[in-house]
Amino acid sequence: MYFSKTILHDLVDFAVSKGANKEFVQQKLLETALDEKHIDYEVMVKSLNFIAQELKDENLGLHIGEQVSLKVTAYVDSLMQYSPTLEKAFENAIKYSKLISDALECDLSKSEKQYTVRFEENPNWKTHQKNARIQVLNLTVISTLKSLIAYTNRKYIPIAIHFGYEKPKSLSEYYRMFNCSIKFNQPTTEIIFKKYIFENSHKKTNAGLLENLKGKVEKEIQELIIEDDTIYQLKKSILNNKPDRIKIEDAVVALNISKRTLQRKLNSLNTNFKKIEHQIQLRLLKTYLEENTKTIDEISYLLGFSESSSLIRFFKEQTGLTPIKYRKSFCNEV
């Protein structure tokens, strides 16, 4: 549950290019990242919110992707450039994208007439503030299109781009940048390309350099802490069932395992179904309180509590604070 710390340097560079004070921005962003290589989701959300507020930029992700040559994607960009075909370039980018972050799961699929690059949010990332998640998706889409241009030396317009979030108030920047069919409120975020682009794009490359670079990247990825897949899939099932609260009996059906097998697996990982559900409930609850756009009653419904008093009691047991006090303290910090 991380982003490469290098993304903070990219955010600083962008903010400074827009007139922000470099020392002030560095202090705000870089002092929150104590780890040498990675930042957690909370730091990423706060950093994006801070830069967006400083610059008064509602389309921060789009503009960073458009205007900054990202340091955080340098390794993946190199892997793509050394790949013999565009299809292999995207396969390598998808395989090694965890070097950048585990916030998005990516895949490449093809049909008779098209290729589709699809992005699905990690369930842990999906519980964080919506605006920050939108900026990351937008930045990723722009970066993907720039990777296509870098490999082919041509600007290809996609058939369509689908976004897995609701339609924003203004679409002018989306149409200016993408110039293709755009849809919102889709199941996932995806970019759809004509098949011939991939079939006709290849280059002579040095296979030795590619394998050498892969070796370096794989060593770094091996050092990452990857969440157990059973817990990961369980969290997806819990979130996919919202606003209802899924029961363990229903969760095992979605995971295609027995209840006993799931319980034994979770026990071996020093956790259980209730702890995982409470973890998600608490993170979502905090997110809704931080976004400050919903009432306690609305949040209670979205999280599957029978009544708001149950939600308040749960939150106080977990944090020692009432939801109202937490919301006020968070707003004062911001």
C-alpha positions in Angstrom: 0.0 0.0 0.0 2.5 2.5 -1.3 3.7 5.0 -3.9 7.3 5.5 -4.8 8.6 8.5 -2.9 9.9 9.9 -6.2 6.3 11.0 -7.0 6.7 13.7 -4.3 9.6 15.2 -6.2 7.5 15.2 -9.3 4.8 17.0 -7.4 7.3 19.5 -6.1 8.7 20.1 -9.6 5.2 20.7 -11.0 4.2 23.1 -8.2 7.4 25.1 -8.5 6.9 25.4 -12.3 3.6 27.0 -11.6 5.0 29.6 -9.2 4.9 27.9 -5.8 7.7 28.5 -3.3 10.1 25.6 -3.6 11.3 25.5 0.0 7.7 25.7 1.3 6.4 23.0 -0.9 9.4 20.7 -0.2 8.9 21.2 3.5 5.3 20.3 3.3 5.7 17.3 1.1 9.1 15.7 1.7 9.1 15.9 5.5 6.0 13.7 5.6 7.9 10.9 3.9 10.3 9.3 6.4 10.9 6.1 4.4 13.7 6.4 1.9 11.8 4.8 -1.0 8.1 4.8 -0.4 5.1 6.8 1.0 1.8 5.3 2.1 -1.6 6.1 0.7 -2.4 8.7 3.4 0.7 10.7 2.5 -0.1 10.6 -1.2 -3.6 11.8 -0.6 -2.5 14.7 1.6 0.2 15.7 -0.8 -2.2 15.7 -3.8 -4.7 17.7 -1.8 -2.1 20.2 -0.7 -0.7 20.8 -4.2 -4.3 21.1 -5.7 -5.2 23.7 -3.1 -2.0 25.6 -3.5 -2.4 25.8 -7.2 -6.2 25.9 -7.2 -6.1 23.2 -9.9 -9.1 20.9 -10.1 -7.5 18.9 -12.9 -4.1 18.4 -11.2 -3.6 14.8 -12.5 -4.2 15.8 -16.1 -1.9 18.8 -15.9 1.0 17.0 -14.2 0.8 14.2 -16.8 0.7 16.7 -19.6 3.4 19.0 -18.5 5.9 17.0 -16.4 8.4 14.4 -17.5 7.9 12.1 -14.6 10.9 10.8 -12.7 8.8 8.2 -11.0 8.1 6.4 -14.2 11.7 6.5 -15.5 12.5 2.8 -15.1 9.2 1.7 -16.6 9.6 4.1 -19.5 13.0 2.6 -20.2 11.6 -0.9 -20.2 9.1 0.1 -22.7 11.6 1.8 -25.0 13.8 -1.3 -25.0 10.9 -3.6 -25.8 10.8 -5.1 -29.4 7.0 -4.4 -30.0 4.5 -2.1 -28.6 2.5 -5.0 -27.2 5.5 -6.2 -25.3 6.2 -2.7 -24.2 2.8 -2.4 -22.6 3.1 -5.9 -21.1 6.4 -4.9 -19.5 4.9 -1.7 -18.2 2.0 -3.5 -16.6 4.3 -6.2 -15.1 6.7 -3.8 -13.5 4.2 -1.0 -12.7 4.4 -2.0 -9.0 7.8 -0.2 -8.9 5.7 3.0 -9.1 2.8 2.0 -6.9 0.4 -0.8 -6.0 -2.6 1.6 -6.1 -3.7 0.4 -9.6 -3.9 -3.1 -11.1 -3.3 -2.9 -14.9 -4.0 -5.3 -17.7 -3.8 -5.4 -21.5 -6.4 -7.2 -23.5 -7.1 -7.5 -27.3 -10.0 -8.4 -29.4 -10.6 -8.7 -33.2 -10.4 -4.9 -33.7 -8.9 -3.3 -30.6 -6.5 -3.3 -27.7 -7.6 -2.2 -24.3 -5.4 -1.0 -21.4 -7.5 -1.3 -18.2 -6.8 0.1 -14.7 -8.5 -1.3 -11.6 -8.1 0.3 -8.2 -6.5 -1.6 -5.4 -9.2 -2.1 -2.7 -7.0 -0.4 -0.1 -6.5 2.6 -2.4 -10.2 2.6 -3.2 -11.1 3.5 0.4 -9.3 6.8 0.2 -10.5 10.2 -0.8 -12.2 10.3 -4.2 -10.6 13.4 -5.5 -7.0 12.1 -4.9 -8.0 8.8 -6.6 -9.3 10.7 -9.6 -6.1 12.6 -10.0 -4.0 9.4 -9.9 -6.2 7.8 -12.5 -6.0 10.9 -14.7 -2.3 11.1 -14.4 -2.0 7.4 -15.2 -4.1 7.8 -18.4 -2.1 10.7 -19.6 1.2 8.9 -18.8 0.0 5.9 -20.8 -0.8 8.0 -23.8 2.6 9.7 -23.6 4.3 6.3 -23.4 2.5 5.4 -26.7 3.8 8.6 -28.3 7.4 8.0 -27.0 7.5 4.4 -28.4 5.9 5.2 -31.8 7.0 8.8 -32.3 3.5 9.5 -33.4 0.4 10.8 -31.7 -2.4 8.3 -32.0 -5.9 9.2 -30.8 -7.6 6.4 -28.9 -11.0 5.0 -30.0 -12.3 5.9 -26.6 -11.4 6.5 -22.9 -13.7 5.3 -20.2 -13.4 6.7 -16.7 -14.5 4.7 -13.6 -15.8 7.8 -11.8 -18.7 10.2 -12.2 -18.8 12.9 -14.8 -17.0 16.1 -13.7 -18.7 19.5 -13.8 -16.3 20.7 -16.6 -15.2 18.5 -19.5 -13.2 21.1 -21.4 -9.8 19.9 -20.3 -10.7 16.3 -21.0 -11.7 17.0 -24.6 -8.7 19.3 -25.1 -6.3 16.6 -24.1 -7.9 13.4 -25.4 -9.9 14.5 -28.5 -11.8 11.2 -28.5 -15.0 9.6 -27.2 -15.1 9.9 -23.4 -17.5 8.2 -21.0 -17.8 8.4 -17.3 -19.4 6.2 -14.6 -17.9 3.1 -16.2 -17.0 -0.1 -14.4 -13.3 0.5 -14.8 -11.0 3.2 -16.2 -9.7 2.0 -19.6 -8.1 3.3 -22.9 -9.2 1.6 -26.1 -6.9 1.6 -29.1 -7.3 0.5 -32.7 -5.5 -2.9 -33.2 -3.4 -1.8 -36.1 -1.4 0.6 -33.8 0.0 -2.3 -31.9 0.4 -4.6 -34.8 2.4 -2.1 -36.8 4.6 -0.7 -34.0 7.9 -2.5 -33.4 11.6 -1.6 -33.4 15.1 -3.1 -33.2 16.3 -3.2 -29.7 19.1 -4.6 -27.6 17.7 -7.7 -25.9 20.7 -7.7 -23.5 20.0 -4.2 -22.3 16.3 -5.1 -21.7 17.1 -8.2 -19.7 19.7 -6.3 -17.7 17.2 -3.6 -16.8 14.5 -6.2 -16.0 16.9 -7.8 -13.6 17.5 -4.6 -11.7 13.8 -3.8 -11.5 12.8 -7.3 -10.4 15.3 -7.0 -7.5 13.6 -3.8 -6.3 10.1 -5.4 -6.7 11.2 -8.4 -4.6 11.9 -6.0 -1.7 8.4 -4.7 -1.7 5.9 -5.9 0.8 3.0 -7.4 -1.2 -0.4 -8.0 0.5 -1.5 -11.6 0.7 -3.8 -12.4 -2.2 -6.5 -14.0 -0.1 -6.8 -10.8 2.0 -6.6 -8.7 -1.1 -9.5 -10.6 -2.8 -11.5 -10.6 0.4 -11.3 -6.8 0.6 -12.4 -6.5 -3.0 -15.5 -8.6 -2.1 -16.3 -6.5 0.9 -16.1 -3.3 -1.1 -18.0 -4.6 -4.1 -20.9 -5.5 -1.9 -21.3 -1.9 -0.5 -23.5 -0.4 0.7 -24.5 -3.8 2.2 -22.1 -5.5 4.6 -21.2 -8.9 3.2 -21.2 -11.9 5.4 -18.4 -14.4 5.5 -20.7 -17.0 4.0 -21.2 -14.8 0.9 -17.5 -13.8 0.8 -16.3 -17.4 0.5 -18.6 -17.9 -2.5 -17.0 -14.9 -4.2 -13.5 -16.2 -3.4 -14.5 -19.8 -4.4 -13.1 -21.3 -1.2 -14.7 -22.9 1.8 -15.4 -21.0 5.0 -13.1 -23.2 7.0 -10.3 -22.7 4.5 -10.7 -19.0 4.6 -10.7 -18.9 8.4 -7.6 -21.1 8.6 -5.8 -19.0 6.0 -6.6 -15.7 7.8 -5.7 -17.2 11.2 -2.3 -18.1 9.8 -1.9 -14.4 8.9 -2.8 -13.4 12.4 -6.1 -11.8 11.3 -9.8 -12.8 10.8 -12.8 -11.7 8.7 -14.1 -9.3 11.4 -10.8 -7.5 11.7 -10.5 -7.0 7.9 -14.1 -5.8 7.6 -13.6 -3.4 10.5 -10.4 -2.1 8.9 -12.2 -1.3 5.7 -15.2 0.2 7.5 -13.0 2.5 9.6 -10.9 3.7 6.6 -14.1 4.4 4.6 -15.7 6.2 7.5 -12.6 8.4 8.0 -12.6 9.1 4.3 -16.2 10.2 4.2 -15.6 12.4 7.3 -12.5 13.9 5.7 -14.3 14.7 2.5 -17.0 16.5 4.5 -19.7 16.1 1.9 -22.1 13.6 3.6 -24.1 13.6 6.8 -23.6 11.0 9.5 -26.9 9.4 8.4 -25.8 9.2 4.8 -22.4 7.6 5.8 -24.3 5.1 8.0 -26.3 4.0 5.0 -23.2 3.8 2.7 -21.4 1.6 5.2 -24.3 -0.7 6.0 -24.9 0.3 9.6 -28.5 -0.2 10.7 -28.6 3.3 12.3 -26.2 6.2 12.9 -25.9 5.4 16.6 -24.2 2.1 15.7 -21.8 3.9 13.4 -20.9 6.4 16.1 -20.4 3.7 18.7 -18.1 1.7 16.2 -16.0 4.8 15.4 -15.6 5.7 19.1 -14.5 2.2 20.0 -11.9 2.3 17.2 -10.6 5.8 17.6 -11.7 7.1 21.0 -13.4 10.1 19.1 -16.8 10.8 17.9 -17.2 11.2 14.1 -18.0 14.9 14.6 -14.8 15.5 16.6 -12.7 13.6 14.1 -14.2 15.7 11.2 -13.6 19.0 13.1 -10.0 18.0 14.0 -9.2 17.0 10.4 -10.7 20.2 8.9 -8.6 22.2 11.4 -5.4 20.4 10.3 -6.2 21.1 6.7 
